[in-house]
Amino acid sequence: MEWFYLALISAVSLAFADAFSKKYFQSGSGWEMLLIRFTVPGLLLLPITLSGSYPAFDSQFWWWIAALVPLELLAMILYSLAIRDSPLYLTLPYLAFTPVVNVITGKIILGESVAPDKLLGIFMVVIGAYLLNSKKHAMTHPKHLLLPLLSIVSEKGSRLMLIAAIIYSFTSVLGKGAMQYVEPEYFGAFYFSVIGGISLLFSPFAQPKSITAIYRQPARTLVVAAFMCVMVITHFLAIAEVEVAYMITVKRTSLLIGIILGALMFSEKGLAQHFIAGALMVTGVAVILV
């Protein structure tokens, strides 16, 4: 049961990191967001990274990392652009599709199986997330249920987030695969340090001026980075204890928190209409835990 609390902490931390990224760095480029959300946390986590031991001569570990890093970088750029350019309620709900695909990727890559009754909980969370993005009165006007899908066509941020969600269904599984060789408490720090270092290394070629984003607003950058640090540490501690699909499903409750923060911080509308969908998501999580 400890994994559940860790996953919940990870969800809350991610939601706050998203909200403050949007609040403080809405005018930033995708690469600048990458540096703020990966490089700075990687630097903060460097002491933990250096205290761990890693399989320097185990080629399989580094194959996992080689597959993982470019996908993670691509997903985070898409993710950052999505929350920068579009309302949180039109982007974050698409992340709920990650655990559904995790059922397949977890089985193929790690051999993990999901119990049929737990699968029901996963789908309840996904349906709830879908309804979060539905137009008001969707419950009484069935035609409105198609609007979330239609937003993929009309809203760039929705499209970017859906692609990111699919990529995350692979990175979450690949990350657990790499953890076969490293203790969970070190792997998250190591992972962010590697990705952050690579992002910083390629910045002069990808977008030279983006490096200034790290120190342009130091206090605000540290706020986002601190939440990302908590998120990644608790993420890998949780995922080491349970099937990937279960953990990611619980972590996706960050969508609810993100939408609430969107309403409070950016006056995004429609908070009341999301209560039923939120209740469905919470019920789905409860089904997984029983």
Protein Blocks (a to p, Z undefined) as FASTA:
>chain_A
ZZmmmmmmmmmmmmmmmmmmmmmmmmpcfklmmmmmmmmmmmmmmmmmmmpccdfklmkl
mmmmmmmmmmmmmmmmmmmmmmmmpcfklmmmmmmmmmmmmmmmmmmmnopacdfklmmm
mmmmmmmmmmmmpcehklmmmklmmmmmmmmmmmmklmmmmmmmmmmmmmmmmmmmmmmm
bcfklmmmmmmmmmmmmmmmmmmmmommlmmmmmmmmmlmmmmmmmmmmmmmmmmmmmmm
pcfklmmmmmmmmmmmmmmmmmmmnopghklmmmmmmmmmmmmmmmmmZZ
